[in-house]
């Protein structure tokens, strides 16, 4: 578009101001890349900017800019905005041009006083914070603005960095080695996780005005790059220029980020993308400059103006790759809540002492995203153990589903609702026939409690067979069928109607006393036993024996379902069996209180004995919306497939650790349900706490508390596996 920039003189500007606006004024041309701008001053001292657009600028884009200025002027941003001045005939945009030549559009804006940020030195902390607040206020206001012309292809839009990447061949070898990895990182961004809207798009240091004290931003000018894109791009572009010529560019950028976050809180995905986007802007700038230089080799100004960008890129290339991201995370985690010791003291005073807390030095976690948790100081922790956040902490699709439905309606199953119908239909479709009747509850414990009632109603008996060290929930009835609890501290021992079979080492199953047998409860892989995978054929032998004795078989998939096995959606499918009842919890709602029981029509009919079953919150529209979103994400993002590929990779890596470190014993697992043994509980506890210090969260399990369990969110990647293995190798060594 630079080729079709207007070429009007100051005398032309004076003439246009008089003819179109009735304004008698002196004119001085201002710098501009693709348009022309003239500063006008009339005899009374009033000042204006006459803007003459590039011949290729669409009228609708100019209308976008004018409407955005009006919208911002009516918003509470704390900044001063130019006002659009109409012509004598009342128009805001008018054409002009010479006969036979290209047509240009003319606009007139009021002048805003101030100094360009690029001319202000030094950039004090107060000034940088003011910039962050001002830009955040602008973006927050523009969140309510829309215009069809903003949905355009713009070569400066950070989404279109590939257009600049085409010019990499114009860079020297050393320059290319700096810039190419920046484009590689840009290609890995997940734009779906970044909130989008209309942005200013060019908050460079000559489009930002500062007051006479040099400590406060007063306005943001030049809306020519407005576009609908990821909102965080506005901040990233500003940071690219803020970092220029700074002794500590990351610290300067962090001051802007922290102030921005206070006014418009950034999502974790935005914070993590911010540095990549900022350096992408720099990469685009040097690539476009290289192209312009190739077209105008005698233009020395292009090379001179590009030197600060190259100096900055060279400095940034020497920094650890993740360090700027971590600094920005800390800048956004300026937690103003109660200090950690106070929280711990309050917890000890008012929470029951039977509630445990993880780690010798407890973590004060304030946010989560994907496979990461963040503490009050902004430090990130790789979460390798929270299997509840199945599709990742705070997955935007799940959050939006919950918030959207909560804003409309939240009742119960006594009313018809589309979400309820769709969810039970889709959930049942994931299971083999004849499992087709769904009961929705609020937790895994509620699910297992209901499963116990179903089994007893169907058989007319109350005996239960369970696996040694099993845990099925926290109600009285479930404690009675959980050896992990009734044989543990504070337990009262095995009830007379419960039989316990050992953790299986082979496919054989010996049925204990079964004259009163109602159900066999078994996790499809044993969690509290220490991440134990059942021997092939074990469940088939057990189910056959239980069915022959008139009992029903309950597959507890509370910890193992929804694709964690990798090879199958349900862990029981790895055994080639079909249970009579399946119980679901934990991952089903990605942290939302949701659970389910799925059974056969025959068992459901036995339960319908005249006593109504009702669950106040089970199956409410919000929970169903969340459940649907979780199913969508598992399928849409290929998380079951990721569990298989990443789990196999991690299992091989753990086996390699076992070969190098004798203390690592039996390594086992399927998909992202993994574990390995250490010699004793003390060693396992020490490892878990040391790994926490290194930014990786693990936990222990098993009857001897010597098993390190690994059950991360299914977004856990191969890179995450590499990090986990590297830290384990370091601690074990």
N, C-alpha and C positions, 0 to 999 in steps of 0.2 A: 504493500500500500504506500510505501515511501515514494515509489516512482510517480504516483498520481497525487502527491501532496500539492496543495494550492501554492501559487507563487504571486501573491498580491503584495503591493508596496504599502508603506505607511500612508501615502497619499490616497491609495485605493481604500484603505480602511477608513480614513476620514470621510471620504465621499460616501461610502456605504452607510456609515453611522448617521450622516446627515439625511441621505435619501430614505433610508428604511426606518430609522428611529427618531428622526428629527433632532438629532443630537449634534451639537457643535462642540467638537473636542479635538485635542491633540492626541496623536497615536504613537506608541512605541512598540515594536515587535518583541514578543517574548519567545524563548526557546521552545521548540516542539518538534517531535519526530515525524509525525505523519499528517498533522493538521497545521493551521496557522492561528496564532493567538496574538491579539493586539491589546495592550493596556491603553485605555482611553481615559482622559481627564477633561471634564468640561470646565467652563469658566468659573463655576461655583465651587470647584474642587471635588465634585462627585466623581467617583472612579468606577470603571466598568471593564469587562473583558469581552472583546469582540472575537467570536470563535468562527472560523471558516473551516468547514470540514473537508477531509480528503474526498476526492471525486468518487471513490469506491465505497464510501460510508453510506450505509442504508439509512433512509429516513426513519425507519422504525427503531434503529439503534439510537439515533439522536433523541427520539421520543422516549426511549427507555431511560436515557440519561436525565432528561428533563423531569420525568415523572419521579425518578429516584431522588433527585434533589428536593423536589417538593415534599416527597414522603419523609425524607430525613429532617427537613426543616420543621415539619409538624411533629417530630418524634423527640423524646427526651434523651438526647445524646450528650448534652453538655458542650457540643461543638457548634461553631458558626458555619452556616452553609451558604454558598452563593444563591441568589434568587434569580430566576429566569425573568428577563425583562421583555414584555411583548412589543411588537412593532406598533407603528401608528395605526395600523389596521386591526390590531389585536391578535396577530399570529405570533407564535413562539419560534417557528422555524420557517425561513423563507429561502428560496433558491436564488442564486446569482451566478454570473459567468459571462464570458465574452461570447460574441456571436460566432457560432461554429465550433466553439471550444467546449470542454467538459463543463457540466453543471456542478456547482458547489452549493452547500447549504450554510446559511448564516444564522448565528444565535448571539444573543447578548446576555451576559450575566453580570451581576453586581460584583464589585471587587471586594475581596476579603484581605484585610491587613495581616501582616505577619512575616516572619523570616522563614525561609525554607530550612528544614532540618539539616540539609546538606551543608549549609553555611554556618551552622551553630556548633561551637566547640567550647567546652567539652560536652559530651552527652552524659549529664549527671544521672544518678539513680532516680531522682525525682522526675527528670524529663523522660527517661525510658519507661518509668511506671505510668506516666501520663499518656505516653503513646499507646501502651498496652490497654489502658482503660478506654481511651478514645476509640481505638480500633474495635475493641470488644463491644462498646456501646453502639458503634455503627453496624457491626454484624448482627448484634441482638435486635436492632431495629429492623434491619433488612430481612430478618427472618419472617416478618409479616408482609413483605413486599413481593410482588410477582409481576412479570411482564413477559409476553411471548417472545420478544426479541432477545431476551437473555439466554434462551436456549439456542445458542449458535456455536459454530466452530470457530475458535479463536486461537491463533497460533501461540499466544502467550499463556493460554489456559494450561495449568500444570497437568491436566489430564492428557494433553496433547504433546507431551514432551518427546514423543517418538518423532514428531516433525523436526525438532531440533537435532535429535540424535542422528538424523540422516547426514548431518554435516560433520560428523566425527572425523571423517577422512581428511578434512581440511586442517586438523590440529597436528602438531608435531607428536612424535612418539611419546616423549615424557608427558606432554599435556594429555594425550589420549589415555595414558595409563592412570591419570588422576580422575578423569571425567567419566570414562566408560563404566567403572564400578558404580558410580552414582546413578546412572541410567539403569544399570542392572537392579539396584535396590528399588528404584522407582517402579520397575516392572512387577515387583513382588507385592506392591501395595494392594490391599483389598478395598477398593473404593466403595463397596457395598456397606462397609462398616462406618463410613464417614458421613455424618449428617451433611446434607447439601442445601444450597440456597443461592440467592443472588448475592454476589460479592462486589466490592469496589474493584479489586483485581490488580491494582498497581500502586500499593502504598510504598513507593520508593521515597528516598530522602529528599527529593525535590517536589514531591506532591503533598508533603506534610508541612503545615505551617505551625510555627512556634511563636509564643508571645514575646514581648520585649524583655522579660526577665530571663528568657532562655530555659525556663523550667516547666513550661506547660504547653501541650499541643492544643491548638485552637481550631484547626480545620484540616480537612483532607480534600485535595483538589483533583481534578482531571478524572472524569468517570468514563473515559474512552475505552477502558478494558473491562467494563462490567460484563459479567457472564454468570450463568448458573452452573455452579460446580461445587466441590466440597468446600464447606464454609471455612475450614481450617486453612485453606490455601491463602486466604487473606492475611492471616497471621504469618504464615510461612514466607510469603513474599516480603512482608515487612522485615522479618528477621534476616533475610538474605542481605538486605541493605544495612540494617542495624549492625551486623557483624563486620562490615567493611571498616578497615583502618582502626580496629580496636586491639588494644594490648591483650585483652582476654575476651575474645569474641563470644564464647559460649556463656560466660558469666553475664555479659551485656544482654545477650538474647534471653537468658533465663529471667532477668529482671522484667523484660517485656512480657514474657510468658506468664509469670506469676501474677502480674497486674491484670493481664487479659483474663486469666482464669477466675480472678475474683469477681469480675463483672459479667463474664459469660463463661460459666464452667465448661471445661473441655472434657469430652468423653475420653476414656483411656485410649481408645483406638486413635483418637485425634492427637493425643500427646505423643503416642508412639510413632505416628506418621510424620510428626512435625519436622523433625530434623531432616528426614529424607526429602520432604517436600521443599524445605528451605534450600538445601544444596542442589536439588534438581533445578530450582530457579536459577542458581548461579551457573549450573552446567548449561542450561538453555541459553543464558545470556552470552557465555563465551562462544558457544557454537554458532549462534546467530551473528555474533560479531565477526567470527571467522568467515562466515558466508558473505557478510557485507564487505569485509576487507577484500575478499576474492573478486567482488564486483567493482570495488573502488580501491585498487591497490595503492593509490597515491594519497589516500585520506589518512594522514598521520594521526588525526584526532581519534579515530577508531581504536588504534593500538594503545594510545595514551589512556583513554577512558576505560580500557579493559584491564589495565594493570592492577588496580585494587582487587578486582574479582579473582585474578590469577593468584595474587599474593595470599588472599584468604583461602582459596582452594588448596594451595600448597600447605598452608598451616593446618587446615582441617584434616588433610590426608595423613598427616603425621600423628593424629590423635587416635586413641583406641576407638574402634568403630561404634561400640555401644555406649560410650561415655556421655556424649551429648544427650542421648535419649534418657539416660538415667538422671542427668542433671535436670532435664525438663520435667521428669516425673517428680523429682523432689520439689521443684518449684511449684508444682500443682498440688502438692500434698501438704501445704502449709496449714496443717490441721489445727483448728482453734478450739478443739474440744478439751475434755479433761485429760490431765496427764496420766500416763500409763500406771504409775504407782497408785494414784487415786482410784482409778478404775478397778485395780486389783483389790484394794482395800474394801471398796464398796461391794464388790463381788463376794468377798469373804464374809462380809457382814450380813448380806441379804439373800444370797443364793444358797441353796442347800449344799452342805459340804460333800454330798455324794456325787455332785457334778464335778467331773475332772476338767483339767485344763492342760493343753499340750505344751511341752517343752519346759526345761528348767527355768529359762527366762521367757515368760509368756510373750507372745506376739500381740501387738495392738494393730489389728488389720482393719483398714477403713474402706478398701475398695478391691474389686476383682475384675479381671478381664481375661477371657480365654483361659489359658492354662496358667495364669499368673495371679498372685495376690500381692497387695501393696500395703505396707505398714504406714503408720502415721508420719514417719519420716520420709516417705516416698520410695523406700527401698522395695524392689521387686523380688518376689520369691516364686520359683518354678514349683507349681503345685503338682506333686506326683501322687497324691493320696486322696483328694476330695472327689470321689466318684459320684457324689450327688450332682455336682455341676457337670452333667454328662456331656453336654454340647458346648461347654465352656462357660466360665463365669460371666454373667450379665450379657448373654448373647442377645444382640439387638432385636432379633426377630422374636425371641421369647419375651423380652421386656416390652416390646411394642404390642404384642398380642395381649399381654396381661393388662397393660395400661389402657389400651383401646377398648377392651371389653369392660374393664372396671368403670370406665367413664360412661358406659351405656346401661349396664344392667348386671346385677349379681344376685340371683335368687337361689332356688333349689330345684330338685328333680320333680316336684309336684306340678311344674309347668312344662309345656313343650318348648324346646329350643333347638335351633339348627346345630349349634355347637355340640350339644349333648348327642344328638342323633349321629352327626358325622364322626364324632370321636369314638363312640362305642363301636360303630361300624368299622372304622379304620383300624382300631386296636384289635378287634376280633379277627380281622383279615390277616393280621401278622401271625396268627396262631393256627396250628393244624386242626382239622375237624376231629372230634365233635366239639372242641372248645369254642363256644360261640355266645355264651351268656355272660354279660359283664356287670359287675357291681363296682361302683366308684366310691372310694373312701378317701381319707386324708393322709394316710401314712402306711408304711410297710407293716407296722405293728397292727394297725386296724385291719389291714388286709389279711394277715395271718390269723388274727382273732376271728374274723368272719369265716375264713377257710375252715377253722376248727369247728365252728358252729355248723357249717354246711356238711362237713364230714359226719358229724355226730347226728345231724338230722337225717341224713341219707341212710346211715347204717343202723341207727338206733343204739349205738354203742359209744363208749367214751375212751377206749384205750388208744394210746399213741406210741408209735415207734419213732425214735429220733437217733441221730448220729452223735457219737461222743464229741463233746465240746461244741455242739450246735448252739446257735443263738437265733431265736425267731421273733423277738420283740419284747416290749417292756410292760405289758399288762400282766396281771396276776396269772391268768390262764396260760400266757405264753412263757412266763418265767418257769411255770411248772413243766413245760416241754423243752426247756433250754438248759442242758447240762452245763453250758458255759456259765450260767448264773446259779442254778440250784446246787451245783457242786463246787462253786467258787466261794470267796469270802462273803459271809452274811447269808449264804444259801441254806435252805432247810433240807437238802437232800432230795433224792428222787421220790416223787409221789408213787403210790402203788399202782396207778393205772398207766404208768409210763415205762416203756422198755427202751434201753439204750444199747445200740450196737456199736462196735468199734469203728474207728476211722478205717475205711477199707484199704487194703493193700493189694487186693486181687478182685476179679469179677464175681467171685462166689459171694452169696448172701445167705446167711443162716437166719431163718425166721425165729425170733424168740416166742415166748408164750403169746398166743394170738386168739384166745377164746373170747376176748372182749375188744378186739381190734376195730377201731374206727378209721385210723389214718396212719400213713407213713409220711412224715414230714422230712424233706431233705433238700438242702440247697443243691443246686445243679453243679456248683463247685463250692468247696467248703471255705468260707471266709475266716471265721474265728478259729478254725483248726489250723490256720496258717497258709492260706492260699493253696489249698490242696485240690488238685484236679483228680476227679474220680477215675478209677481204672476203666478202660473200655469194657463195656458190657455190664458194668455193675448195676446201673439203674434198671436195665432190662431184667436182670435176675431178681432184683429187689421187687420191682413192680409185679412181675409174674407171681412171686411168692405172696405178696400182699393181696393181690386180686384173688388168688386161690383161697385165701383166708377170709375173703369177704370185705376187705378194707379198701379204702380209696388212697390214691397216691397224690400227694401235694408237692409240686415243684416250687420251692421258694426261690424266686428270681429277683428278689428285692435288691440284691447287690450285683447280680450277674447278667441281667437282661439288657435288651435294647441295643444289641450289636457289640457288646464289649468282648464277646468271644472272638469276634472277627470273622471266623468261618461261618457262623450262623447268627441269626438275630437273637435266638434264645439259647442259653447254655445247655438246656436239657436236650436240644436237638443234636448236640454232639454225641449223645448217648443213644440216639436212634429210638427214642421212646415218646409216647404221648401221655402226659399226666392226666388225671381226672380234674385237678384244680391247679391253677397257676396263680401265684401271688406276686404283686408288683409294687414297687415303692421307689425310694431314693431317686434314681435317675429319671423316672417317668415325668417329673415336672421340672427338672433342672434346678431344684432348690425351692420350687413352689410346693406347698403341702398337698400332695396328690398321691394316691395309691389306687390299686385296683385288684379285683379278684375276677378271674375268668374261669368258667366251669362249663359243664355240659348241660344241655336242657334237662336231662334226667335228674341230675343232682339238684338243679334249680327248682324243679317241680317238687322234690322232696322237701326243700326248704320252705316252699310256699304252703305252709301248714295252717294258715289262718292268722298267724301272728305277723303283723306288718313289720317289714324291715325299712327303716328310714335313717338316713344320715344327713344331718342338717347341712353340712358343707360339701359332702361328697357329691360330685357331679355338677357343681355350680358352673354357670357359663364361663366365669373367669378361668377356673381350673381346666375346663374343657378346651378353651382357647389356648391355654399354655400347653396342654398335652398335644394338641394338634400341631402347634409350632415346633415342639420338640421332635415329633415324627417327621415333619417337613425338613428340619435341619439335618437330622440323621441321614435321610435319603438324599436331600439336595446337595449336601456337602460331602457325601461319600464317607461318612464317619465310620461306618462298619468296615468298609474297605481299608480305611486308614488304621483302624484298630488291628486288622490282620497284618498289614504290611509293617507298620511301626512296631507292633508287638513282637513279630517274628525277628525283626532287626534288633530290638532291645533284648530279647531272650538270648540271641546269639552273643550279644555284647556282654551280658551277665555271665554267660557260660565262659567267655574269655576271661572275665575277672576271676572266676573261680579257679581257672588254671594258673593264674598268676598269684592269687592270694589264698593260701590254705585255709584261712578262717572262713571263707565263703563255702558253705556246704550246699546242700541240695537246692539247685535253681529250678524253678518250675513255673508253669503258667500257660494260659491260652490268651491270645489277643493281648488286650491291655488289662489283664487280670493276672498279675505276676507276683512272685515273691522269692526270697532266698533266705536260707538259715545261717545264723551265726552260732558260735558255740554256746553262748549264754545270754541271758537277758541284759546283764550289765554291759556287755559289748554292743548289743543291739541298741540299747538306750544311748550309749556314748556316740555311736555312729549317727543316730537320728539327730541328736543335738548338735554335733559338729557339722552335719550337712545343712542344718538350719542356719548355722553361722555363715555358711558358704552360699546361702540363697536358694537352697533346695529343700522342699518340705516332704518328709517321709514319715512313716509311723511303724509301730511294731504290732505283731499279732501272734496268735498261736498259744497253745496251753502253757508253754514255757516263756512266752513273750520274747522269743528269740528270733522271730521271723520278721524280716523287713518286707512290708507289703507295698506294692506299687499298683495303684489303681487311679491313674490320672484322668482328667477329662479327655474325651475322645478326640479333641483337636490337638492333642499331644503329637508333636512332629518328630521326624528323624533328627532334626537339629536339637530338639529338646532331649531326645534320647542320648545324643552325643554329649550334651552338657551333663546330664545325669551320670553317665558312665565315667566321664572325665573326673567329676567331683568324687564319685565313689572310689575311683582308682587312687585319687590323692589321699582320701581319708583312710582307706584300707592299707595304704602303703606306709 
